[in-house]
Amino acid sequence: MNPIVIIPARMASTRLPGKPLAMIGDRPMIVHVLERARAADIGPVVVAVADPELARVVEAAGGTAVLTDPALPSGSDRVWHALATVDPDGRHDVVLNLQGDLPGLAPETLAAALLPLADRAVDIGTLVAPVTEPGEAQADSVVKVACAFPEGAPRAVARALYFSRAAVPWGEGALWHHVGIYAYRRAALARFVALPEAALERREKLEQLRALEAGMIIGCARIGAAPFGVDTPADLERARRMMADVA
């Protein structure tokens, strides 16, 4: 595999406008994420931005920014358009879509998303972590994955059968928190962005269901704990406290 990491970022976040440039310590959030992606050392890192001011910040931090159409409907579309700009000849056969709101991401976590692609049948790799608190299980902001890992195989990969904001599957046993990092085979990403919005995607507001409804295979690698994401002002304050403690 010859991966490339692309981070989609835009200023027009509904719940936290200007989120990528929110300061955490002495650096904007998007620079923290850029640094974590570089530290993973799995391929070149590009930030697919929707705003010129974001491009300037990324480039000032020594990163590569690609300006994309602000009207693109999703981060996945932004990633695809940036890929076509920086790699028109198709040298990179795997594309890691890393959310720009994971400032505390452990670099080794990013590499784990590649593990499912060892199976040639898998179109998309992603990550899951165990749900550890009842509140997390019930929160519709925490996406759950219906998947089952064989016992005694910590490095095993499980096929995603469904994603939901509800606590699935029902019954006794582990629940898995989806971590929104994707490793696409290039052909799979091209197919995915060309598909129309699907009924279950629209209902759950989860675009990965478009891939499942189209028969694409998503493989899940498990990690010990989900990295914290920043979606709201409260999340941002929590991130600031956590990053200050680490520093």
N, C-alpha and C positions, 0 to 999 in steps of 0.2 A: 504494500500500500504506500501511496505517496500523498499524505494528507495535507490539507490547508485548513487553517482555522479562520473563520469569518464571524465577526461580532456585529450583529445589526444593532443600530442605536438611532433614536430620534428624540427630539426634545418634546414632542407633543404627547406625552404620557397623560392619560385621562386622570389617574388618581394622584400623580405626582409630577406635574409639569416641570420640564427642565431637569428631569431625573439624572441623565448622564453626567451633567455638570455639577450635581450636588457635591459639596465638599465633604470628604471624609478624611479627617486629619488635614494634611497639607496638600492633598491631591484630589481632583475630581474623581467621582466613582468610575467613569469610563477608563481613566488612566490606571486605577487599581486593577480592573479586569484585564486591560491590555497587558499589564505587567505579569499577572498570573498566567495568562495564555502564553506569553513568551517563555516564562520559567518552565512550562510544561515541555518545551523543546521537542515538539512533535511535527513541526512544519511552520511555514511562514504564517504570519498573523496579519489580518486585514480587518479594519473597522469599516463596515458599510453604513455610512451616515446619511441622514435625510436633511441635514442642516449645515451650511457653510461654517457656522461658528464651532460646531463639533469637529469638523475636519481640521480646523486651525488648532484646536486643543490637542487632538491626536497627533498631528504632525509636529507640534511643539514638543511633545513627549517622545519624539523619535519614531513614531509609528507611521503606518501606511493607512491612509483614509481614501475611500472611494465614495464620491458623492452620488447618491441615487435619488430617484424621483420621490418626493415626499408623499405622493399619492399612492404609492404601492400599498396593497392591502395588508401585508403581513411581513414579519421578520424573515420568513422563509423566502418570500419573493425578493426582499432586499438582498439576502445572501446570494440568491441565484444571479441577480443582475450584477452584483459586485464581482462574482466569480467570472462572469463572461467578460468583464472589463480587464481583470488582472491575469486571467489565464484563458485567453481565447483558443489556444491550441489544445487544451484538455490534458495538460501534463499531470494535473492533480486528479486522481481518480476517487478520492474520498474528501468530503467536505464536512468539517465540524462546525455546527451552528451553536455558538456559545452566547447565551444571553448576556446583555451588557449590564445586568443588575445583580450580579453575583460577585461582589467585591472581596468576599472572604474565601473564594474558591481555592481549595488546595490544588496545586498544579497537577499532582498525580491523578486527581479525579478526572481531569479532562482525558487523559490517556485511557482510562477505564472504559470510556464510551466506545472505543475502537474494538474492544474484545468481542462483541457479538458478530462483528464482520469477519471473524475467522471462519465462520460458517458461510459458504458461498450462497446459501439459500436466503440469507438474511439481507433485506434491503436497507434497513435503517437500524443503527444501534442507539441505545439510550441507557439511562441509569435509573436505578431505584434504590431507596433506602428504607429501612424498617420504620413503620409508624410506631412511635413509642408512647404517645399520650392520647387519652380518650378525646381530648379537645381537638387534637390534630385529625383524628379519624372522622370527626363530625364536621369539621370546617370545610365549607365548599371551596375555599381558596386553596386547599391542599388537594391536588389531583392524585387519585389512587389508581393503581394498575392491578388488574386481575391477571396474575401470573403465578407460577408455582415452580420453586427450585427443588431439585432433588436433595434429600438430606445428606449431610456429610460431604458436600462438594462446594466449598466456599467460593471457588472461582467459576462455578457453573453459570450458564446463560439460560434464561427462561424466555419463552415466547410470550409477548404481550397479547392477551386475548381481548382485552377491553380496557379503556381508560374512562374514569368517571370522577365527578366531584362528590359522588356518594361513596359510602364505605363499602366497596366491593372487594372480594366476594363475600357473601353472607356466610355465617357459621364460624366455628372455632378455627383459629389458625392465624398466621401472620397477615398483616396488611402492609402494602408497599406504597410508599410515597414516591410519586414520579418526580424526577429531577430533570428539568427541561433543557437538557443538553442532548443534541442529536449528532450522530455520525452517519451521514448519507453517502451511499455510493453515488457517484456523480449522475449516473443514469437514473437512479431512483429519485434524486432531487429534481431532475429535469421532468420526470413523469409527474411527480407530486405537484409542482407548481402549475402544471398544465391541466390538472384535474379541476372540475367544478366543485364548489362547496357542497358538502354532503349533508344529508338530513340529520344524522346524529352529531356531526360536527356543529351544525347550527344549534341543535337542541342543548348540547352540553357546553358549547362555546370552547371546544377543544379541537384544534386543527389536525392533531394526529389521528383522529377518528376518520378523517378523509382517506388517509393511507390504508387503514384497516378495512374500511368499506370497499376500497378498490382492490382488495386482496393482497396488498403488500405485507411483507413480514417484518415486524419490528421485534428485535431481540433486546432483552434487558440484562445488563450486568448490575450486580448489587454492590453497593458501597456501605460503609458503616453508618454514616449519618448524612442527611441532606444538608448541603451548604445553604446558608440563609440568603434569601432573596430580598430585594428592596422594591416594594410596590406602593407603599404609603408613607406619609410623614412619620408615623410611629415606627415603621420598619427602618427608616433612615436614622432615627435617633438610636435605635437598638444597634444598628450597624456601627454607628460612631462609637458607642460604648464598647462594643466587642472588639473593634479594631484598635481602640485606645488601650484596652487590656492586653492585647497581643503585643502592641508596640512597647 
